[in-house]
C-alpha cells in the first residue's frame, strides 16, 4: 500500500512516496546501492535511533522521531561516511538532501503515516496492529 508522510502541525505532506523498513534485513539495507532518493520520497526505519552513511553515494536529510512521532532531532545534508544518532529516537526518516530546506518542519512537529489515497486522516495501524507513531490519531 502506498503511504504518505504528513506533518500534523502544517497538515502538509513531508513525503508522498514512503518506504517502511521495519525488518532487520530492510533496515540493514536502507538506502545502500541507490544512486539517489527522489525529492518526494522518504525511507522510515523503525525501530532505529542511529544511522550511518557508509558506502552511500549521496547526501541525505535525517529526522529522528520518538514513539509518538514527534521530531526530536533534525540533521540536514549528512554526507557519505558519517553517523547521526539520537538517544531519544524510536524511528528515523531519511530523505533526499535539501528536502528539509523546502519543508516547514521543526523540532516538536508530529509526523504520521497516512495511506496515499486517504486525505481524511483516518486511523492507520502499524505493522503489529498497535497505534504507534506511524498511525494518525485525530
C-alpha positions as CSV (number, residue, x, y, z in Angstrom):
1,X,0.0,0.0,0.0
2,X,1.3,3.5,-0.9
3,X,1.7,5.8,2.1
4,X,2.5,9.5,2.6
5,X,4.3,11.1,5.5
6,X,2.4,14.0,6.9
7,X,3.1,16.9,9.3
8,X,0.3,17.3,11.8
9,X,1.1,20.9,12.5
10,X,1.0,22.1,8.9
11,X,-1.3,19.3,7.5
12,X,1.1,19.2,4.6
13,X,2.9,16.2,3.2
14,X,6.5,15.7,4.1
15,X,6.9,12.9,1.5
16,X,4.4,11.4,-0.9
17,X,6.4,8.2,-1.6
18,X,7.3,6.4,1.6
19,X,9.1,3.1,2.1
20,X,8.9,1.4,5.5
21,X,12.0,-0.5,6.8
22,X,10.6,-2.4,9.7
23,X,12.5,-5.7,9.5
24,X,16.1,-6.2,10.4
25,X,17.0,-7.0,6.8
26,X,15.3,-3.9,5.4
27,X,16.8,-1.6,8.0
28,X,20.3,-3.0,7.3
29,X,19.9,-2.5,3.6
30,X,18.4,1.1,4.0
31,X,19.4,3.2,1.0
32,X,22.6,1.3,0.2
33,X,23.0,0.6,-3.5
34,X,20.9,3.5,-4.7
35,X,22.3,6.5,-6.7
36,X,19.7,8.9,-5.3
37,X,16.5,9.4,-3.5
38,X,13.6,11.3,-5.2
39,X,12.7,14.7,-3.7
40,X,9.2,13.5,-2.7
41,X,10.5,10.2,-1.2
42,X,11.4,9.0,2.3
43,X,12.6,5.9,4.0
44,X,11.3,5.2,7.5
45,X,13.5,2.9,9.7
46,X,11.6,1.6,12.8
47,X,12.9,0.9,15.4
48,X,16.1,2.9,14.9
49,X,18.0,5.5,16.8
50,X,21.1,5.8,14.7
51,X,22.0,5.8,11.0
52,X,25.3,5.7,9.1
53,X,26.0,6.7,5.5
54,X,28.9,4.4,4.9
55,X,29.1,3.2,1.3
56,X,26.3,5.6,0.3
57,X,26.6,7.6,-2.9
58,X,24.7,10.8,-1.9
59,X,23.9,13.1,1.0
60,X,20.7,12.8,3.0
61,X,18.5,14.7,5.4
62,X,17.5,12.8,8.6
63,X,14.7,13.3,11.0
64,X,14.7,11.4,14.3
65,X,11.2,10.9,15.9
66,X,10.2,9.5,19.3
67,X,7.4,6.8,19.8
68,X,4.8,9.5,19.4
69,X,6.1,10.6,16.1
70,X,7.4,13.9,17.4
71,X,10.6,15.2,15.8
72,X,13.3,15.1,18.4
73,X,16.4,15.8,16.2
74,X,16.8,17.1,12.6
75,X,20.1,16.7,10.8
76,X,20.4,18.2,7.3
77,X,22.8,17.3,4.5
78,X,24.6,14.3,6.0
79,X,27.4,13.3,3.6
80,X,28.6,9.8,2.9
81,X,30.7,8.1,5.7
82,X,29.0,9.9,8.6
83,X,26.9,8.8,11.6
84,X,23.9,10.5,13.0
85,X,22.1,9.5,16.2
86,X,19.6,10.4,18.8
87,X,19.2,8.5,22.1
88,X,15.6,9.7,22.4
89,X,14.6,8.4,18.9
90,X,12.4,5.4,18.2
91,X,12.5,5.8,14.4
92,X,14.4,7.6,11.7
93,X,13.2,9.2,8.5
94,X,15.7,9.6,5.7
95,X,15.1,11.9,2.8
96,X,17.0,13.5,-0.1
97,X,19.4,16.2,0.9
98,X,17.7,19.6,0.6
99,X,14.3,18.2,1.4
100,X,14.2,19.8,4.8
101,X,15.0,23.3,3.4
102,X,11.9,23.2,1.3
103,X,9.6,22.0,4.1
104,X,8.2,23.8,7.1
105,X,9.4,21.1,9.6
106,X,10.5,22.0,13.1
107,X,11.6,20.2,16.2
108,X,8.5,19.1,18.1
109,X,6.4,18.6,14.9
110,X,4.4,15.4,14.9
111,X,4.8,13.3,11.8
112,X,2.5,10.4,10.8
113,X,1.9,8.0,8.0
114,X,-1.3,8.1,6.0
115,X,-2.4,5.9,3.1
116,X,-1.7,8.0,0.0
117,X,-5.3,7.8,-1.2
118,X,-6.6,8.9,2.3
119,X,-7.0,12.6,2.6
120,X,-9.5,12.4,5.5
121,X,-6.9,11.4,8.2
122,X,-8.4,8.0,9.2
123,X,-6.5,5.7,11.5
124,X,-3.7,3.7,10.0
125,X,-2.4,0.9,12.2
126,X,1.3,0.0,12.5
127,X,2.6,-3.5,11.4
128,X,1.7,-5.1,14.8
129,X,-1.8,-3.6,15.0
130,X,-1.0,-1.2,17.8
131,X,-1.3,2.6,17.5
132,X,2.4,3.6,17.1
133,X,3.9,6.8,15.9
134,X,3.1,5.6,12.3
135,X,-0.6,6.0,13.0
136,X,-2.7,9.1,12.8
137,X,-4.5,9.9,15.9
138,X,-7.1,12.6,15.3
